[in-house]
Amino acid sequence: MRRELLEAEHRRVRDGRAALAVLLGLSLLANLGLSLGLASVERMAVLVPAVAGPSWEVGTSRAGVRYLEDMGRTVAVTLLTLTPENSEHVREAAARLSHASARGAIGAWVAAEAGRMERRDLATAFYPERIEADAGRLTVTVTGELAAWIGREPVSRERKRYRMAFRVDAGRIGLLRFEELEDGK
């Protein structure tokens, strides 16, 4: 009888181990399946704006006033906030913002300015104050303050006006011209 009890206990322990081994195998398979499933799922973050902003209008050959204003602000700040350290970034950004026909000239201007600034250890930053867009002519005039530093020492803060001309081709806007305006023009 004692032997039968030992054998029964042994079978019960063996069956329990077998059940645990089967459950462990199933758990491993389930985790492997979930890992493969998660690896193949595309992750996306949805960013909801805090406030509703103005709408942009861009057609195949025209752009709305708000879009032009935002482009003018972006171009002015990008081209005029220039240091020897960020000149390559500004040159790349200018190439993306420019129309294909003006990319070379605008890139050359950025390179020349960056070279001049590096020789003098000069840096500039532009702070727009007023933006006027003409959707019919695809032009933007930006007025603001251009600050300059030599090394870490501020040397000037001047009120400046710049005019930009754009061209829209197939719904893509590109910078054609960027020029400083004299006061009163």
FENPE-V211676 format. One line per field, one symbol per residue. ss: DSSP state (@ for helix, = for strand, . for the rest). psi: psi as a letter, one per 30 degrees, with the letter a starting at -180 (. if undefined). A space follows every 50 residues. Layout:
# FENPE-V211676
ss->???
psi->???
This chain:
# FENPE-V211676
ss->.@@@@@@@@@@@@@@@@@@@@@@@@@@@@@@@@@@@@@@........... .......=....=.@@@@@@@@@@@@@@@@.=....@@@@@@@@@@@=.. ..@@@@@@@@@@@@@@@@@@.=============....============ ..=================..==========....
psi->eeeeeeeeeeeeeeeeeeeeeeeeeeeeeeeeeeeeeeffkkkkkjkkke lklllkkkafglkleeeeeeeeeeeeeeffjkleegeeeeeeeeeeflle ffeeeeeeeeeeeeeeeeeghkklkkjkekkkkjeefhlkkkkakjkkkj bgjkfljkklkkkkklkkkhgkkkkekjkkklkf.
